[in-house]
Amino acid sequence: MITIGKTHELSVVRSLDAGYYLDARNLGEVFLEKRWGPRALEPGDTISVFLYRDGEGALLATTEKPRIEVGQFGYLPLAQLTPYGAFMDWGLEKNLFIPFAEQHLKLEEGRNYLVHAYVNALDQRIVGSTKIDKYINLERPHQFQVGDAVSLTIANSSALGYKAIINKTHWGLLKREEIFQRISFGQSLRGFIQGIRPDGKINLTLNGGHRASDGNGRKILKHLANNGGFVPLHDKSDPKLIYSTYGISKASFKKAIGNLYKQKMITIEATGIKLT
């Protein structure tokens, strides 16, 4: 199904001096201005376009690429404040409108904000919201399991780490000791479910979850074998030293040596780990 606020591959129905009519199937025909065409198009040609409605409600297509599409989250710079609301720069010639009713806090020019894009049910126009919790399933139980690969959108930071949106549906926490790369607000990246607390809150990792634990264990065993059966690293070691040695977080290291200890393949001593 063709939907507003998404990018689709559409075929050209007819060509005019001003542009092209494209077949948007269930939405009918949609107009693409000639200036957005990368080349002269003929009926039957296909082109990738983003669909939106203009100020008068007309359905239009563009080859511009928005920073976020409908249903997505992203950090956007505030382009303009008006008596009617805020306009965010989301990569299109027409800025994304956020009405006052959808602003979590008063927005200020020159700043970036985490925005969710959605289609207004009343007029079918794309608008934004900074009331992120409205679009996160805070009440619905999640179905995540430890080790699941998930998509993350980095939302904000705290003393513990970074709050992230998981698969566009739930909140999770990426602790600082799990991060060994540059992280920025609004960044989308791949992560894993590291743990689910008794209260249902979710801990995240960027290091492969439990599915990587066997590989981490093999890496540690090989390193032990190449170093006389002993390595001066343990669960109290500096996370940066662990990462420089194995390329994994301290949490992943502790999980791997815990599994090796349970299998009686190593012993954990006060000064390090040792092959049995």
SERO-4910 file (N, C-alpha, C, O; in steps of 0.05 Angstrom, whole numbers):
BEGIN
 pado doro    nc1    nc2    nc3   cac1   cac2   cac3    cc1    cc2    cc3    oc1    oc2    oc3
  Met    A     17    -24      0      0      0      0     18     25      0     38     26     14
  Ile    A     10     45    -16     25     70    -17     14     88      5    -10     91      7
  Thr    A     32     99     21     24    116     43     38    143     43     61    145     33
  Ile    A     25    163     53     37    190     56     59    189     77     56    175     97
  Gly    A     80    204     72    102    206     91    123    184     89    140    181    106
  Lys    A    121    169     67    141    148     62    152    151     34    141    165     17
  Thr    A    175    137     29    188    137      3    179    113    -13    179     91     -2
  His    A    171    116    -38    161     94    -54    173     96    -82    181    117    -92
  Glu    A    175     73    -95    182     71   -124    156     73   -140    140     55   -139
  Leu    A    153     95   -155    128     99   -170    135    101   -200    156    109   -208
  Ser    A    115     93   -216    119     95   -245    106    120   -257     86    129   -246
  Val    A    118    130   -278    108    154   -291     84    147   -308     85    128   -324
  Val    A     62    162   -305     38    157   -321     38    175   -345     33    166   -368
  Arg    A     44    201   -341     46    220   -364     64    242   -357     70    249   -334
  Ser    A     74    255   -378     94    276   -376     82    302   -386     70    303   -408
  Leu    A     87    324   -371     78    351   -379    102    369   -379    124    362   -370
  Asp    A     99    393   -389    120    413   -389    129    419   -360    153    423   -355
  Ala    A    110    420   -342    116    428   -314    126    404   -297    137    409   -276
  Gly    A    121    380   -306    129    357   -289    116    331   -298    111    327   -321
  Tyr    A    112    313   -279    103    286   -285     81    278   -266     81    285   -242
  Tyr    A     62    262   -276     43    249   -259     51    220   -255     57    206   -274
  Leu    A     52    213   -229     61    186   -222     37    170   -212     18    181   -201
  Asp    A     39    144   -215     18    126   -206     23    118   -177     40    102   -171
  Ala    A      7    130   -159      9    124   -130    -12    103   -122    -19    101    -99
  Arg    A    -21     89   -141    -40     66   -137    -64     74   -120    -81     88   -129
  Asn    A    -64     64    -95    -88     69    -78    -93     99    -72   -115    106    -64
  Leu    A    -72    116    -76    -76    145    -71    -82    160    -97    -85    184    -96
  Gly    A    -83    146   -119    -88    159   -144    -62    170   -157    -41    159   -152
  Glu    A    -64    191   -173    -41    202   -186    -29    224   -168    -43    238   -155
  Val    A     -2    226   -169     12    246   -153     31    261   -171     43    250   -189
  Phe    A     33    288   -167     49    304   -185     77    308   -174     81    313   -151
  Leu    A     97    305   -192    125    311   -187    134    333   -205    134    331   -229
  Glu    A    143    356   -192    153    378   -208    178    370   -224    194    354   -214
  Lys    A    180    381   -248    202    373   -266    230    379   -253    249    365   -258
  Arg    A    231    400   -236    257    406   -224    267    385   -205    291    383   -199
  Trp    A    249    367   -196    257    345   -178    266    320   -193    277    302   -181
  Gly    A    260    320   -219    268    296   -234    298    297   -240    308    317   -250
  Pro    A    312    275   -235    341    274   -241    347    274   -271    370    278   -279
  Arg    A    327    268   -287    330    267   -316    303    269   -329    283    269   -315
  Ala    A    302    271   -355    277    271   -369    264    243   -366    277    223   -371
  Leu    A    239    242   -358    225    217   -353    204    213   -374    192    232   -385
  Glu    A    200    188   -380    179    180   -399    159    161   -385    165    149   -365
  Pro    A    134    160   -396    115    141   -385    126    113   -383    138    103   -402
  Gly    A    122    101   -360    133     74   -355    159     74   -339    165     54   -327
  Asp    A    173     97   -339    197     99   -322    189     99   -292    166    106   -285
  Thr    A    207     90   -275    201     90   -247    221    109   -233    243    113   -242
  Ile    A    212    119   -210    229    138   -195    222    136   -166    199    131   -158
  Ser    A    242    139   -149    238    138   -120    231    166   -110    246    185   -114
  Val    A    208    168    -97    198    194    -87    187    192    -59    178    171    -50
  Phe    A    187    215    -46    174    218    -20    148    232    -24    146    252    -39
  Leu    A    126    223    -10    100    234    -14     91    251     10     96    243     33
  Tyr    A     79    274      4     70    292     26     47    309     14     42    309    -10
  Arg    A     34    324     32     13    343     23     23    372     27     36    378     47
  Asp    A     17    389      8     25    417     11      5    432     28    -13    421     40
  Gly    A      9    459     31     -8    475     48    -38    475     41    -55    480     57
  Glu    A    -44    469     15    -72    468      6    -83    439      8   -106    435      1
  Gly    A    -66    421     16    -75    393     18    -71    376     -6    -79    353     -7
  Ala    A    -58    387    -27    -53    372    -51    -31    351    -47    -11    357    -33
  Leu    A    -34    327    -57    -14    306    -55      8    311    -75      3    313    -99
  Leu    A     33    313    -65     56    318    -82     78    297    -77     78    283    -56
  Ala    A     97    296    -96    120    279    -93    145    296    -96    145    316   -109
  Thr    A    166    286    -83    192    300    -85    214    279    -84    211    258    -72
  Thr    A    237    285    -97    260    267    -95    278    276    -72    299    263    -68
  Glu    A    271    297    -58    285    305    -34    283    283    -13    263    269    -12
  Lys    A    303    280      3    304    259     24    300    271     51    318    285     61
  Pro    A    278    266     65    274    276     91    292    262    111    300    239    107
  Arg    A    299    276    133    315    264    154    300    243    169    312    223    179
  Ile    A    274    246    171    257    225    183    232    222    166    223    242    153
  Glu    A    221    199    166    196    194    153    174    190    174    180    188    198
  Val    A    149    187    165    127    183    184    132    158    200    139    137    189
  Gly    A    128    160    227    133    138    245    161    136    256    166    119    273
  Gln    A    178    154    247    206    153    256    212    177    275    196    196    277
  Phe    A    234    174    289    244    194    308    271    205    299    287    190    287
  Gly    A    276    230    304    302    241    297    306    269    309    286    283    315
  Tyr    A    331    276    312    337    303    322    337    322    299    352    319    279
  Leu    A    321    343    301    318    363    279    324    391    290    316    397    312
  Pro    A    336    407    273    340    435    282    315    452    278    300    448    258
  Leu    A    310    470    297    287    487    295    293    509    274    312    524    278
  Ala    A    277    511    254    282    530    232    269    557    237    280    578    231
  Gln    A    244    556    249    229    581    252    207    578    274    194    557    275
  Leu    A    204    599    290    182    600    309    161    620    298    169    642    289
  Thr    A    136    613    299    115    631    289     92    632    310     93    616    329
  Pro    A     73    650    307     50    650    326     33    625    324     16    620    342
  Tyr    A     38    608    304     21    584    300     35    559    310     22    538    314
  Gly    A     61    560    313     76    537    321    105    538    312    114    560    304
  Ala    A    118    516    312    146    515    304    150    500    277    134    482    271
  Phe    A    170    507    262    177    494    238    205    482    240    224    497    246
  Met    A    207    456    235    233    442    237    245    437    210    231    430    191
  Asp    A    271    439    208    285    433    183    289    402    182    305    391    197
  Trp    A    274    389    165    276    360    163    286    351    135    283    328    128
  Gly    A    299    370    121    311    362     96    295    368     71    306    365     49
  Leu    A    270    376     74    253    383     51    251    413     48    255    428     68
  Glu    A    244    422     24    239    450     20    218    461     38    220    483     48
  Lys    A    197    445     43    175    452     61    182    441     88    185    417     92
  Asn    A    185    459    108    193    450    135    170    435    149    147    436    141
  Leu    A    178    419    169    159    403    184    146    420    207    161    431    223
  Phe    A    120    421    207    106    438    226    100    423    252     92    399    252
  Ile    A    105    436    275     98    425    301     80    445    315     88    466    323
  Pro    A     54    438    318     35    456    331     42    458    361     55    441    372
  Phe    A     33    480    374     38    484    402     29    460    419     42    453    439
  Ala    A      6    448    411     -5    426    426     13    401    426     10    383    443
  Glu    A     32    400    407     50    377    405     78    384    414     97    369    408
  Gln    A     81    406    429    108    413    439    110    406    469     94    417    485
  His    A    128    389    475    132    380    503    140    403    521    130    407    543
  Leu    A    159    419    511    168    444    525    169    466    504    167    461    480
  Lys    A    171    491    514    173    513    495    199    511    479    220    508    491
  Leu    A    197    511    453    220    508    436    234    534    432    222    555    432
  Glu    A    261    532    427    277    555    424    293    553    398    303    532    391
  Glu    A    295    576    383    310    576    358    339    570    363    350    578    384
  Gly    A    352    558    344    380    551    347    386    525    361    409    518    364
  Arg    A    365    511    369    369    485    382    357    462    366    340    466    349
  Asn    A    366    438    372    356    414    360    338    399    380    342    401    404
  Tyr    A    317    386    369    299    371    386    292    344    375    292    340    350
  Leu    A    287    325    393    278    299    384    249    301    375    232    309    391
  Val    A    244    293    351    217    297    339    207    270    328    222    254    317
  His    A    181    266    331    167    243    319    149    254    297    134    273    301
  Ala    A    151    242    273    134    251    250    110    232    248    112    208    250
  Tyr    A     86    245    244     62    229    241     43    243    222     47    266    215
  Val    A     22    229    213      2    241    195    -22    250    212    -34    234    226
  Asn    A    -28    275    210    -52    286    224    -77    274    212    -82    276    188
  Ala    A    -93    261    228   -117    247    218   -138    266    207   -154    258    190
  Leu    A   -137    291    215   -158    310    206   -153    319    177   -172    320    161
  Asp    A   -129    326    170   -124    336    143   -103    320    127    -96    327    105
  Gln    A    -93    298    139    -74    280    126    -48    294    119    -34    285    100
  Arg    A    -41    315    133    -16    328    129      4    317    149     -3    308    171
  Ile    A     30    318    142     51    308    160     58    330    179     64    352    171
  Val    A     58    323    205     66    342    226     85    328    245     89    303    243
  Gly    A     97    343    263    115    332    282    106    336    311     88    351    316
  Ser    A    119    322    329    113    324    357    139    320    373    155    303    366
  Thr    A    142    336    394    164    331    413    154    317    438    169    313    457
  Lys    A    128    310    439    116    295    461    121    265    455    103    250    449
  Ile    A    146    257    458    155    231    449    140    208    463    134    188    451
  Asp    A    135    211    489    122    190    504     94    182    493     85    160    498
  Lys    A     82    201    479     56    195    466     58    172    446     39    158    440
  Tyr    A     82    169    435     86    151    413    103    127    420    112    111    403
  Ile    A    108    124    447    123    101    457    103     85    473     87     96    489
  Asn    A    103     58    470     84     41    484     92     37    513    105     17    520
  Leu    A     85     57    529     94     55    557     78     34    573     88     23    592
  Glu    A     54     29    565     37     10    580     37    -18    568     36    -38    583
  Arg    A     39    -20    541     37    -47    529     62    -63    535     85    -53    531
  Pro    A     59    -88    545     83   -104    551     99   -110    526     87   -114    504
  His    A    125   -109    528    141   -115    505    146   -145    502    140   -161    521
  Gln    A    155   -154    479    161   -182    474    190   -187    470    198   -208    459
  Phe    A    207   -169    479    236   -172    475    247   -194    492    237   -199    514
  Gln    A    268   -207    482    283   -227    498    313   -219    498    322   -206    479
  Val    A    327   -228    519    355   -222    521    369   -232    496    366   -255    488
  Gly    A    386   -215    484    401   -223    460    388   -214    434    401   -215    413
  Asp    A    363   -205    435    349   -197    410    364   -173    398    371   -154    412
  Ala    A    368   -174    372    379   -151    357    356   -131    353    334   -139    345
  Val    A    362   -105    358    341    -85    356    353    -60    343    377    -56    342
  Ser    A    335    -43    333    343    -16    323    340      4    346    320      3    360
  Leu    A    358     22    348    358     42    370    359     70    359    372     75    339
  Thr    A    345     88    372    347    116    367    355    129    393    340    128    412
  Ile    A    378    142    393    389    154    418    372    179    424    370    197    407
  Ala    A    362    181    448    344    203    455    357    224    473    360    247    464
  Asn    A    366    217    496    379    236    514    398    222    533    398    197    534
  Ser    A    413    237    548    433    225    565    427    231    595    412    249    601
  Ser    A    439    215    612    436    218    641    463    209    653    482    202    639
  Ala    A    464    209    680    488    201    693    494    171    688    517    162    688
  Leu    A    473    156    683    476    127    678    484    120    650    499    101    645
  Gly    A    475    136    631    481    130    603    463    145    584    457    169    588
  Tyr    A    453    130    564    435    142    544    408    128    543    407    103    542
  Lys    A    387    144    542    360    133    538    356    130    508    362    148    493
  Ala    A    346    106    500    343    101    472    315     89    466    304     75    483
  Ile    A    305     95    443    280     84    434    286     58    419    302     57    401
  Ile    A    272     36    428    277      9    417    256      3    396    232      3    402
  Asn    A    264     -3    371    245    -11    350    221      8    348    199      0    340
  Lys    A    225     34    355    204     54    353    181     49    372    160     61    369
  Thr    A    184     32    392    162     25    409    166     28    439    147     35    453
  His    A    190     23    449    195     23    478    221     37    485    239     41    468
  Trp    A    223     45    510    247     57    520    267     36    531    259     15    540
  Gly    A    292     42    528    313     25    540    337     43    549    338     66    541
  Leu    A    354     31    564    378     46    575    403     33    565    408      9    568
  Leu    A    420     49    552    446     41    543    466     53    563    472     77    562
  Lys    A    477     36    581    494     46    602    521     55    591    530     45    570
  Arg    A    533     74    605    558     85    595    580     65    592    597     67    574
  Glu    A    581     44    609    602     24    607    598      6    583    615    -11    578
  Glu    A    575      8    569    570     -8    546    578      8    520    574     -3    498
  Ile    A    588     32    523    593     49    500    623     53    495    637     62    513
  Phe    A    632     45    472    660     49    464    662     62    437    680     55    421
  Gln    A    643     79    431    643     93    406    629    120    410    616    124    430
  Arg    A    631    138    391    618    164    392    588    160    389    579    148    370
  Ile    A    573    172    408    544    171    408    534    199    406    544    217    420
  Ser    A    513    204    389    502    230    387    471    228    388    460    208    381
  Phe    A    459    249    398    430    250    400    417    247    373    425    259    353
  Gly    A    396    230    372    382    225    347    395    204    329    383    197    309
  Gln    A    418    194    337    432    174    321    416    148    321    405    139    341
  Ser    A    415    135    298    403    109    295    425     88    292    444     92    276
  Leu    A    424     67    307    444     46    306    432     20    315    410     19    326
  Arg    A    447     -1    310    439    -28    317    449    -35    345    472    -30    352
  Gly    A    431    -47    361    439    -56    388    426    -82    395    415    -96    378
  Phe    A    429    -90    420    418   -115    429    406   -112    457    414    -94    472
  Ile    A    387   -128    463    375   -129    490    395   -143    508    400   -167    505
  Gln    A    405   -129    527    425   -141    546    411   -154    570    420   -175    579
  Gly    A    390   -141    580    377   -152    603    350   -139    607    346   -116    599
  Ile    A    332   -153    620    305   -142    627    302   -143    657    302   -165    669
  Arg    A    300   -120    669    299   -118    698    272   -128    709    252   -129    694
  Pro    A    270   -134    735    244   -144    746    221   -124    742    198   -132    741
  Asp    A    227    -98    741    206    -78    736    199    -75    707    182    -58    700
  Gly    A    211    -92    690    205    -91    661    222    -72    645    220    -73    620
  Lys    A    238    -56    658    255    -37    643    278    -53    629    286    -74    638
  Ile    A    287    -41    608    305    -56    590    333    -43    590    336    -19    587
  Asn    A    353    -60    593    381    -52    590    391    -60    562    383    -81    552
  Leu    A    407    -43    550    416    -47    522    446    -50    521    461    -42    539
  Thr    A    456    -61    499    484    -62    493    488    -60    463    471    -65    447
  Leu    A    512    -51    456    519    -49    428    538    -72    420    548    -73    397
  Asn    A    542    -91    438    563   -111    434    553   -139    430    568   -158    436
  Gly    A    529   -142    420    521   -169    411    505   -186    430    497   -208    423
  Gly    A    499   -176    454    482   -191    472    493   -218    478    517   -223    474
  His    A    476   -237    487    485   -263    494    494   -279    470    509   -299    473
  Arg    A    485   -271    446    493   -286    422    522   -284    416    534   -300    402
  Ala    A    534   -262    427    563   -259    423    579   -271    445    604   -272    444
  Ser    A    565   -281    467    580   -290    490    598   -314    484    620   -316    494
  Asp    A    588   -333    467    605   -356    459    630   -347    445    652   -357    450
  Gly    A    627   -328    426    650   -317    412    668   -303    430    693   -305    427
  Asn    A    658   -288    449    675   -274    468    689   -294    486    713   -290    492
  Gly    A    675   -315    494    688   -336    510    711   -349    495    732   -354    507
  Arg    A    707   -355    469    729   -367    453    753   -349    451    776   -357    452
  Lys    A    746   -323    448    768   -303    446    784   -302    472    809   -301    471
  Ile    A    770   -303    494    784   -302    520    800   -327    525    823   -326    535
  Leu    A    789   -351    518    804   -376    521    829   -376    504    850   -385    513
  Lys    A    827   -366    479    850   -366    462    871   -347    473    895   -353    472
  His    A    862   -324    483    881   -305    495    895   -317    519    919   -313    523
  Leu    A    880   -331    536    892   -344    559    913   -365    551    934   -366    562
  Ala    A    906   -381    531    924   -402    521    950   -390    511    971   -402    513
  Asn    A    948   -366    498    971   -353    487    988   -337    507   1009   -326    501
  Asn    A    977   -336    532    991   -320    553    996   -337    578    993   -327    600
  Gly    A   1002   -362    574   1010   -379    597    987   -387    614    991   -396    637
  Gly    A    963   -384    605    940   -393    621    930   -373    641    912   -379    657
  Phe    A    941   -349    642    933   -329    661    932   -301    649    951   -294    634
  Val    A    911   -286    655    909   -258    646    901   -241    670    881   -248    683
  Pro    A    914   -219    676    908   -203    699    884   -185    695    885   -161    699
  Leu    A    862   -196    686    837   -182    683    815   -197    698    814   -221    699
  His    A    796   -182    710    775   -194    725    751   -175    726    751   -154    712
  Asp    A    731   -182    741    706   -166    741    709   -138    753    690   -122    751
  Lys    A    731   -132    765    736   -105    776    755    -89    759    763    -66    767
  Ser    A    764   -100    737    784    -86    720    772    -62    706    748    -59    703
  Asp    A    789    -44    698    782    -20    684    768    -27    658    780    -42    642
  Pro    A    744    -17    652    730    -23    627    747    -17    602    746    -31    582
  Lys    A    763      5    603    779     12    580    801     -8    575    808    -14    552
  Leu    A    812    -20    597    832    -41    594    820    -66    582    833    -79    565
  Ile    A    796    -73    591    782    -96    580    777    -92    550    781   -110    533
  Tyr    A    768    -68    543    761    -63    515    786    -63    498    786    -73    475
  Ser    A    808    -51    508    833    -51    492    844    -79    488    858    -84    468
  Thr    A    837    -97    506    847   -125    504    830   -142    487    840   -158    470
  Tyr    A    803   -140    490    785   -158    476    765   -144    457    752   -158    441
  Gly    A    764   -118    458    745   -104    441    716   -107    449    699   -104    432
  Ile    A    711   -113    474    684   -117    484    680   -100    509    700    -91    521
  Ser    A    655    -95    517    649    -80    541    655    -96    566    658   -121    565
  Lys    A    657    -83    588    661    -96    613    638   -115    620    643   -137    630
  Ala    A    614   -107    614    590   -124    619    592   -150    603    586   -171    613
  Ser    A    600   -147    577    602   -171    560    625   -189    570    623   -213    569
  Phe    A    647   -176    579    669   -192    590    661   -207    615    667   -231    617
  Lys    A    647   -194    633    638   -207    657    618   -230    651    619   -251    664
  Lys    A    601   -226    631    583   -247    623    598   -271    612    591   -294    618
  Ala    A    618   -265    595    633   -287    582    649   -303    603    649   -327    602
  Ile    A    663   -289    621    679   -304    641    660   -318    661    668   -339    672
  Gly    A    636   -307    665    617   -321    682    609   -347    670    606   -368    684
  Asn    A    604   -347    644    596   -372    630    619   -392    630    615   -416    634
  Leu    A    644   -382    626    667   -400    626    672   -412    654    679   -435    657
  Tyr    A    667   -395    674    670   -405    702    649   -427    708    655   -447    720
  Lys    A    624   -422    699    603   -442    703    609   -469    689    602   -490    699
  Gln    A    623   -467    666    631   -491    651    657   -503    662    668   -522    651
  Lys    A    668   -490    684    692   -500    697    716   -500    678    734   -516    680
  Met    A    716   -480    660    738   -477    641    759   -457    651    782   -458    643
  Ile    A    751   -440    670    770   -421    682    763   -418    712    742   -427    721
  Thr    A    782   -407    726    777   -399    753    781   -368    754    797   -357    739
  Ile    A    766   -355    771    767   -327    774    781   -321    801    770   -327    822
  Glu    A    804   -309    799    820   -303    823    820   -273    829    811   -257    813
  Ala    A    832   -266    851    832   -238    859    849   -221    840    844   -197    837
  Thr    A    869   -233    827    886   -218    809    881   -223    780    894   -210    763
  Gly    A    863   -240    773    857   -245    745    842   -271    740    831   -283    758
  Ile    A    842   -280    715    828   -305    708    849   -325    698    870   -318    687
  Lys    A    843   -351    703    863   -372    699    850   -396    686    828   -404    695
  Leu    A    863   -408    666    853   -433    655    854   -455    676    873   -457    691
  Thr    A    833   -472    677    834   -495    695    851   -517    683    855   -538    695
***
